[in-house]
Amino acid sequence: MPKKDTAPAIPDVHWSEDMTWSLLLEVEKDDNRLVLLGKREKKENTSGDNKITVFQRIGAVILPKSYKLNPTATVTSSKYKPLFFLEHS
């Protein structure tokens, strides 16, 4: 049976314009961009991280209070916003 998340729930995230821009700046950082968006040039090395690691790193920066309360839920909240932008660009 899957393990249930027993950590406290985080409040709903209401994405302000500033938060959205901060998120985009985090996604564009080289280590994050390589994993989420791929290489710009073939000779670029990959970072070795996986997507969940990158979303954890981004969630800790963009939503620090929520991340301290429940890292798993924060990662879930922070990963859907950039995916929305990627799918609708």
The first five atom37 places (N, CA, C, CB, O) and aatype in JSON, in Angstrom:
{
  "aatype": [12, 14, 11, 11, 3, 16, 0, 14, 0, 9, 14, 3, 19, 8, 17, 15, 6, 3, 12, 16, 17, 15, 10, 10, 10, 6, 19, 6, 11, 3, 3, 2, 1, 10, 19, 10, 10, 7, 11, 1, 6, 11, 11, 6, 2, 16, 15, 7, 3, 2, 11, 9, 16, 19, 13, 5, 1, 9, 7, 0, 19, 9, 10, 14, 11, 15, 18, 11, 10, 2, 14, 16, 0, 16, 19, 16, 15, 15, 11, 18, 11, 14, 10, 13, 13, 10, 6, 8, 15],
  "atom_mask": [
    [1, 1, 1, 1, 1],
    [1, 1, 1, 1, 1],
    [1, 1, 1, 1, 1],
    [1, 1, 1, 1, 1],
    [1, 1, 1, 1, 1],
    [1, 1, 1, 1, 1],
    [1, 1, 1, 1, 1],
    [1, 1, 1, 1, 1],
    [1, 1, 1, 1, 1],
    [1, 1, 1, 1, 1],
    [1, 1, 1, 1, 1],
    [1, 1, 1, 1, 1],
    [1, 1, 1, 1, 1],
    [1, 1, 1, 1, 1],
    [1, 1, 1, 1, 1],
    [1, 1, 1, 1, 1],
    [1, 1, 1, 1, 1],
    [1, 1, 1, 1, 1],
    [1, 1, 1, 1, 1],
    [1, 1, 1, 1, 1],
    [1, 1, 1, 1, 1],
    [1, 1, 1, 1, 1],
    [1, 1, 1, 1, 1],
    [1, 1, 1, 1, 1],
    [1, 1, 1, 1, 1],
    [1, 1, 1, 1, 1],
    [1, 1, 1, 1, 1],
    [1, 1, 1, 1, 1],
    [1, 1, 1, 1, 1],
    [1, 1, 1, 1, 1],
    [1, 1, 1, 1, 1],
    [1, 1, 1, 1, 1],
    [1, 1, 1, 1, 1],
    [1, 1, 1, 1, 1],
    [1, 1, 1, 1, 1],
    [1, 1, 1, 1, 1],
    [1, 1, 1, 1, 1],
    [1, 1, 1, 0, 1],
    [1, 1, 1, 1, 1],
    [1, 1, 1, 1, 1],
    [1, 1, 1, 1, 1],
    [1, 1, 1, 1, 1],
    [1, 1, 1, 1, 1],
    [1, 1, 1, 1, 1],
    [1, 1, 1, 1, 1],
    [1, 1, 1, 1, 1],
    [1, 1, 1, 1, 1],
    [1, 1, 1, 0, 1],
    [1, 1, 1, 1, 1],
    [1, 1, 1, 1, 1],
    [1, 1, 1, 1, 1],
    [1, 1, 1, 1, 1],
    [1, 1, 1, 1, 1],
    [1, 1, 1, 1, 1],
    [1, 1, 1, 1, 1],
    [1, 1, 1, 1, 1],
    [1, 1, 1, 1, 1],
    [1, 1, 1, 1, 1],
    [1, 1, 1, 0, 1],
    [1, 1, 1, 1, 1],
    [1, 1, 1, 1, 1],
    [1, 1, 1, 1, 1],
    [1, 1, 1, 1, 1],
    [1, 1, 1, 1, 1],
    [1, 1, 1, 1, 1],
    [1, 1, 1, 1, 1],
    [1, 1, 1, 1, 1],
    [1, 1, 1, 1, 1],
    [1, 1, 1, 1, 1],
    [1, 1, 1, 1, 1],
    [1, 1, 1, 1, 1],
    [1, 1, 1, 1, 1],
    [1, 1, 1, 1, 1],
    [1, 1, 1, 1, 1],
    [1, 1, 1, 1, 1],
    [1, 1, 1, 1, 1],
    [1, 1, 1, 1, 1],
    [1, 1, 1, 1, 1],
    [1, 1, 1, 1, 1],
    [1, 1, 1, 1, 1],
    [1, 1, 1, 1, 1],
    [1, 1, 1, 1, 1],
    [1, 1, 1, 1, 1],
    [1, 1, 1, 1, 1],
    [1, 1, 1, 1, 1],
    [1, 1, 1, 1, 1],
    [1, 1, 1, 1, 1],
    [1, 1, 1, 1, 1],
    [1, 1, 1, 1, 1]
  ],
  "atom_positions": [
    [[0.84, -1.17, 0.0], [0.0, 0.0, 0.0], [0.89, 1.24, 0.0], [-0.96, -0.01, 1.21], [1.87, 1.29, 0.75]],
    [[0.58, 2.26, -0.83], [1.42, 3.46, -0.88], [1.41, 4.23, 0.43], [0.95, 4.36, -2.0], [0.4, 4.28, 1.14]],
    [[2.54, 4.82, 0.73], [2.69, 5.6, 1.95], [1.99, 6.95, 1.76], [4.18, 5.8, 2.3], [2.2, 7.63, 0.76]],
    [[1.15, 7.33, 2.73], [0.44, 8.6, 2.65], [1.3, 9.7, 3.25], [-0.92, 8.52, 3.38], [2.05, 9.47, 4.2]],
    [[1.19, 10.88, 2.68], [1.9, 12.03, 3.19], [1.21, 12.51, 4.46], [1.97, 13.17, 2.13], [0.08, 13.0, 4.41]],
    [[1.88, 12.36, 5.6], [1.29, 12.75, 6.87], [1.74, 14.14, 7.32], [1.64, 11.72, 7.94], [1.36, 14.61, 8.4]],
    [[2.54, 14.81, 6.5], [2.99, 16.17, 6.83], [1.82, 17.13, 6.7], [4.17, 16.61, 5.9], [0.85, 16.84, 5.99]],
    [[1.9, 18.26, 7.38], [0.81, 19.23, 7.3], [0.6, 19.75, 5.88], [1.08, 20.4, 8.24], [1.54, 19.88, 5.1]],
    [[-0.64, 20.05, 5.58], [-0.97, 20.61, 4.26], [-0.46, 22.04, 4.18], [-2.51, 20.55, 3.98], [-0.43, 22.76, 5.18]],
    [[-0.07, 22.45, 3.0], [0.36, 23.83, 2.81], [-0.83, 24.65, 2.31], [1.56, 23.93, 1.81], [-1.75, 24.1, 1.71]],
    [[-0.81, 25.96, 2.56], [-1.9, 26.79, 2.05], [-1.88, 26.84, 0.52], [-1.8, 28.22, 2.64], [-0.84, 26.61, -0.11]],
    [[-3.02, 27.13, -0.07], [-3.08, 27.28, -1.52], [-2.09, 28.34, -1.96], [-4.51, 27.64, -1.99], [-1.91, 29.36, -1.29]],
    [[-1.45, 28.09, -3.09], [-0.48, 29.04, -3.61], [-1.19, 29.94, -4.62], [0.74, 28.31, -4.28], [-1.72, 29.47, -5.62]],
    [[-1.19, 31.22, -4.34], [-1.76, 32.2, -5.25], [-0.58, 32.91, -5.9], [-2.71, 33.21, -4.5], [0.09, 33.73, -5.28]],
    [[-0.35, 32.59, -7.16], [0.84, 33.05, -7.87], [0.71, 34.52, -8.25], [1.08, 32.19, -9.12], [-0.1, 34.89, -9.09]],
    [[1.54, 35.33, -7.6], [1.59, 36.75, -7.95], [2.5, 36.92, -9.16], [2.09, 37.63, -6.74], [3.21, 35.98, -9.55]],
    [[2.49, 38.08, -9.75], [3.36, 38.35, -10.88], [4.83, 38.24, -10.47], [3.07, 39.75, -11.47], [5.64, 37.68, -11.2]],
    [[5.16, 38.76, -9.29], [6.55, 38.67, -8.8], [6.98, 37.23, -8.58], [6.69, 39.45, -7.5], [8.11, 36.86, -8.92]],
    [[6.1, 36.41, -8.03], [6.43, 35.0, -7.81], [6.64, 34.29, -9.14], [5.32, 34.3, -7.01], [7.54, 33.45, -9.27]],
    [[5.82, 34.63, -10.12], [5.94, 34.0, -11.44], [7.27, 34.35, -12.08], [4.78, 34.42, -12.34], [7.93, 33.49, -12.65]],
    [[7.66, 35.62, -11.99], [8.96, 36.02, -12.54], [10.11, 35.37, -11.79], [9.11, 37.55, -12.5], [11.1, 34.98, -12.4]],
    [[9.98, 35.25, -10.47], [11.01, 34.57, -9.68], [11.14, 33.11, -10.1], [10.7, 34.66, -8.18], [12.24, 32.57, -10.21]],
    [[9.99, 32.5, -10.34], [9.99, 31.11, -10.79], [10.69, 30.98, -12.14], [8.55, 30.59, -10.9], [11.51, 30.08, -12.33]],
    [[10.39, 31.87, -13.05], [11.03, 31.82, -14.37], [12.53, 32.04, -14.26], [10.42, 32.86, -15.3], [13.3, 31.39, -14.97]],
    [[12.95, 32.93, -13.38], [14.39, 33.14, -13.17], [15.06, 31.89, -12.62], [14.63, 34.32, -12.23], [16.19, 31.56, -13.0]],
    [[14.38, 31.18, -11.72], [14.93, 29.94, -11.18], [15.02, 28.86, -12.26], [14.07, 29.43, -10.01], [16.01, 28.13, -12.33]],
    [[14.0, 28.76, -13.09], [14.0, 27.76, -14.17], [15.14, 28.04, -15.15], [12.65, 27.76, -14.92], [15.74, 27.1, -15.68]],
    [[15.44, 29.32, -15.39], [16.48, 29.68, -16.34], [17.89, 29.5, -15.82], [16.28, 31.09, -16.76], [18.84, 29.56, -16.61]],
    [[18.09, 29.29, -14.52], [19.43, 29.04, -14.01], [19.99, 27.8, -14.69], [19.42, 28.88, -12.46], [19.27, 26.83, -14.91]],
    [[21.27, 27.84, -15.01], [21.88, 26.78, -15.82], [21.6, 25.36, -15.31], [23.36, 26.99, -15.87], [21.2, 24.5, -16.09]],
    [[21.8, 25.12, -14.0], [21.58, 23.76, -13.48], [20.14, 23.32, -13.61], [22.0, 23.7, -12.02], [19.86, 22.14, -13.87]],
    [[19.21, 24.25, -13.43], [17.79, 23.92, -13.54], [17.36, 23.79, -15.0], [16.93, 24.98, -12.84], [16.63, 22.87, -15.37]],
    [[17.83, 24.72, -15.83], [17.45, 24.73, -17.25], [17.89, 23.45, -17.96], [18.06, 25.94, -17.94], [17.14, 22.91, -18.77]],
    [[19.09, 22.98, -17.66], [19.58, 21.76, -18.32], [18.65, 20.59, -18.1], [20.97, 21.41, -17.81], [18.4, 19.81, -19.02]],
    [[18.12, 20.47, -16.89], [17.24, 19.34, -16.57], [15.83, 19.55, -17.13], [17.18, 19.14, -15.06], [15.25, 18.63, -17.7]],
    [[15.29, 20.75, -16.96], [13.9, 20.99, -17.34], [13.71, 21.28, -18.82], [13.35, 22.14, -16.54], [12.72, 20.86, -19.42]],
    [[14.66, 21.99, -19.42], [14.48, 22.43, -20.81], [15.45, 21.8, -21.79], [14.61, 23.91, -20.88], [15.23, 21.86, -23.0]],
    [[16.52, 21.2, -21.3], [17.5, 20.58, -22.17], [18.67, 21.51, -22.47], [0.0, 0.0, 0.0], [18.71, 22.65, -22.02]],
    [[19.6, 21.0, -23.24], [20.82, 21.72, -23.57], [20.57, 22.77, -24.64], [21.9, 20.75, -24.02], [19.71, 22.6, -25.51]],
    [[21.34, 23.85, -24.57], [21.29, 24.85, -25.63], [22.23, 24.43, -26.76], [21.68, 26.25, -25.1], [21.92, 24.62, -27.94]],
    [[23.36, 23.85, -26.39], [24.34, 23.39, -27.36], [24.7, 21.95, -27.04], [25.62, 24.29, -27.37], [24.65, 21.54, -25.88]],
    [[25.06, 21.17, -28.05], [25.36, 19.76, -27.84], [26.51, 19.54, -26.87], [25.69, 19.11, -29.16], [26.52, 18.56, -26.12]],
    [[27.48, 20.44, -26.88], [28.67, 20.24, -26.05], [28.43, 20.52, -24.56], [29.78, 21.13, -26.54], [29.31, 20.23, -23.74]],
    [[27.28, 21.05, -24.2], [26.97, 21.31, -22.8], [26.83, 20.0, -22.03], [25.68, 22.14, -22.68], [26.24, 19.04, -22.52]],
    [[27.38, 19.98, -20.83], [27.23, 18.81, -19.97], [25.9, 18.88, -19.23], [28.4, 18.71, -18.96], [25.4, 19.97, -18.94]],
    [[25.34, 17.72, -18.93], [24.13, 17.72, -18.12], [24.53, 17.84, -16.66], [23.29, 16.42, -18.36], [25.68, 17.57, -16.3]],
    [[23.62, 18.24, -15.82], [23.94, 18.5, -14.41], [23.96, 17.22, -13.58], [22.93, 19.47, -13.82], [24.57, 17.2, -12.51]],
    [[23.31, 16.17, -14.02], [23.23, 14.94, -13.24], [22.03, 14.9, -12.32], [0.0, 0.0, 0.0], [21.77, 13.87, -11.7]],
    [[21.29, 16.01, -12.2], [20.1, 16.05, -11.36], [18.9, 15.5, -12.12], [19.83, 17.49, -10.89], [18.9, 15.42, -13.35]],
    [[17.87, 15.11, -11.37], [16.62, 14.73, -12.01], [15.59, 15.83, -11.78], [16.11, 13.35, -11.47], [15.85, 16.77, -11.03]],
    [[14.46, 15.72, -12.42], [13.46, 16.8, -12.35], [12.96, 17.04, -10.94], [12.29, 16.48, -13.25], [12.76, 18.19, -10.55]],
    [[12.76, 15.99, -10.16], [12.23, 16.18, -8.81], [13.23, 16.95, -7.96], [11.91, 14.82, -8.16], [12.83, 17.77, -7.12]],
    [[14.52, 16.72, -8.15], [15.55, 17.46, -7.42], [15.5, 18.94, -7.78], [16.94, 16.9, -7.72], [15.62, 19.8, -6.91]],
    [[15.32, 19.22, -9.06], [15.24, 20.61, -9.52], [13.99, 21.28, -8.95], [15.23, 20.67, -11.06], [14.07, 22.42, -8.49]],
    [[12.86, 20.6, -8.98], [11.64, 21.18, -8.42], [11.75, 21.39, -6.91], [10.44, 20.29, -8.74], [11.17, 22.33, -6.37]],
    [[12.48, 20.51, -6.22], [12.73, 20.72, -4.79], [13.54, 21.99, -4.58], [13.45, 19.5, -4.17], [13.24, 22.8, -3.7]],
    [[14.58, 22.15, -5.38], [15.44, 23.33, -5.26], [14.64, 24.6, -5.54], [16.63, 23.23, -6.23], [14.77, 25.59, -4.83]],
    [[13.82, 24.57, -6.57], [12.99, 25.74, -6.93], [11.93, 26.0, -5.84], [12.29, 25.51, -8.3], [11.73, 27.15, -5.45]],
    [[11.27, 24.96, -5.37], [10.26, 25.12, -4.33], [10.82, 25.73, -3.05], [0.0, 0.0, 0.0], [10.16, 26.53, -2.4]],
    [[12.05, 25.34, -2.7], [12.69, 25.87, -1.51], [12.98, 27.36, -1.64], [13.98, 25.12, -1.22], [12.98, 28.09, -0.64]],
    [[13.22, 27.83, -2.87], [13.52, 29.25, -3.1], [12.24, 30.07, -3.23], [14.38, 29.41, -4.37], [12.11, 31.13, -2.62]],
    [[11.3, 29.59, -4.02], [10.08, 30.35, -4.33], [9.08, 30.33, -3.18], [9.43, 29.81, -5.6], [8.44, 31.34, -2.89]],
    [[8.94, 29.2, -2.53], [7.96, 29.04, -1.45], [8.65, 28.54, -0.18], [6.84, 28.06, -1.87], [8.35, 27.44, 0.28]],
    [[9.56, 29.33, 0.41], [10.37, 28.82, 1.53], [9.57, 28.43, 2.78], [11.36, 29.86, 1.92], [9.89, 27.43, 3.42]],
    [[8.53, 29.19, 3.12], [7.74, 28.85, 4.31], [6.98, 27.55, 4.1], [6.75, 29.99, 4.65], [6.93, 26.7, 4.99]],
    [[6.39, 27.4, 2.93], [5.66, 26.16, 2.62], [6.62, 24.98, 2.55], [4.89, 26.31, 1.29], [6.29, 23.88, 2.98]],
    [[7.81, 25.22, 2.01], [8.8, 24.15, 1.88], [9.21, 23.62, 3.26], [10.04, 24.65, 1.11], [9.37, 22.42, 3.45]],
    [[9.38, 24.53, 4.22], [9.73, 24.1, 5.58], [8.59, 23.32, 6.22], [10.08, 25.32, 6.46], [8.83, 22.38, 6.99]],
    [[7.37, 23.68, 5.9], [6.2, 23.02, 6.47], [6.0, 21.63, 5.85], [4.94, 23.89, 6.25], [5.76, 20.66, 6.57]],
    [[6.08, 21.54, 4.52], [5.84, 20.28, 3.81], [6.55, 20.3, 2.46], [4.32, 20.02, 3.63], [5.97, 20.76, 1.48]],
    [[7.79, 19.82, 2.39], [8.55, 19.86, 1.14], [7.87, 19.14, -0.02], [9.91, 19.26, 1.36], [7.92, 19.61, -1.16]],
    [[7.24, 18.01, 0.25], [6.61, 17.24, -0.82], [5.47, 18.01, -1.47], [6.1, 15.91, -0.28], [5.39, 18.07, -2.7]],
    [[4.61, 18.58, -0.68], [3.48, 19.35, -1.21], [3.96, 20.6, -1.93], [2.51, 19.73, -0.09], [3.37, 21.01, -2.92]],
    [[5.03, 21.21, -1.42], [5.57, 22.41, -2.06], [6.14, 22.08, -3.43], [6.65, 23.05, -1.18], [5.95, 22.85, -4.38]],
    [[6.82, 20.96, -3.54], [7.35, 20.54, -4.84], [6.21, 20.33, -5.82], [8.18, 19.24, -4.7], [6.31, 20.74, -6.98]],
    [[5.13, 19.72, -5.37], [3.97, 19.51, -6.23], [3.4, 20.84, -6.69], [2.89, 18.68, -5.51], [3.05, 21.0, -7.86]],
    [[3.31, 21.81, -5.78], [2.78, 23.14, -6.14], [3.71, 23.88, -7.09], [2.56, 23.98, -4.88], [3.24, 24.55, -8.01]],
    [[5.01, 23.77, -6.89], [5.96, 24.54, -7.69], [6.21, 23.93, -9.06], [7.27, 24.68, -6.96], [6.67, 24.63, -9.96]],
    [[5.93, 22.65, -9.23], [6.26, 22.05, -10.52], [5.17, 22.27, -11.58], [6.49, 20.57, -10.35], [5.48, 22.21, -12.77]],
    [[3.95, 22.51, -11.19], [2.91, 22.66, -12.19], [2.92, 24.01, -12.89], [1.58, 22.46, -11.56], [2.54, 24.09, -14.06]],
    [[3.35, 25.04, -12.22], [3.4, 26.37, -12.84], [4.38, 26.39, -14.02], [3.8, 27.43, -11.81], [3.99, 26.85, -15.09]],
    [[5.64, 25.93, -13.88], [6.52, 25.95, -15.05], [6.06, 24.99, -16.15], [7.94, 25.6, -14.64], [6.26, 25.27, -17.33]],
    [[5.45, 23.88, -15.77], [4.95, 22.95, -16.78], [3.85, 23.62, -17.6], [4.42, 21.65, -16.13], [3.75, 23.39, -18.81]],
    [[3.03, 24.44, -16.95], [1.99, 25.18, -17.66], [2.63, 26.1, -18.7], [1.12, 26.0, -16.67], [2.18, 26.16, -19.85]],
    [[3.68, 26.82, -18.28], [4.35, 27.72, -19.22], [4.99, 26.95, -20.38], [5.42, 28.55, -18.49], [4.92, 27.38, -21.53]],
    [[5.61, 25.82, -20.07], [6.27, 25.04, -21.11], [5.28, 24.5, -22.13], [7.05, 23.89, -20.5], [5.54, 24.5, -23.33]],
    [[4.14, 24.05, -21.65], [3.14, 23.48, -22.54], [2.39, 24.53, -23.34], [2.15, 22.65, -21.75], [1.84, 24.23, -24.4]],
    [[2.35, 25.77, -22.86], [1.58, 26.82, -23.53], [2.46, 27.89, -24.17], [0.64, 27.46, -22.54], [1.99, 29.0, -24.44]],
    [[3.71, 27.56, -24.41], [4.59, 28.55, -25.04], [4.74, 28.27, -26.53], [5.97, 28.56, -24.37], [5.45, 29.0, -27.22]]
  ]
}
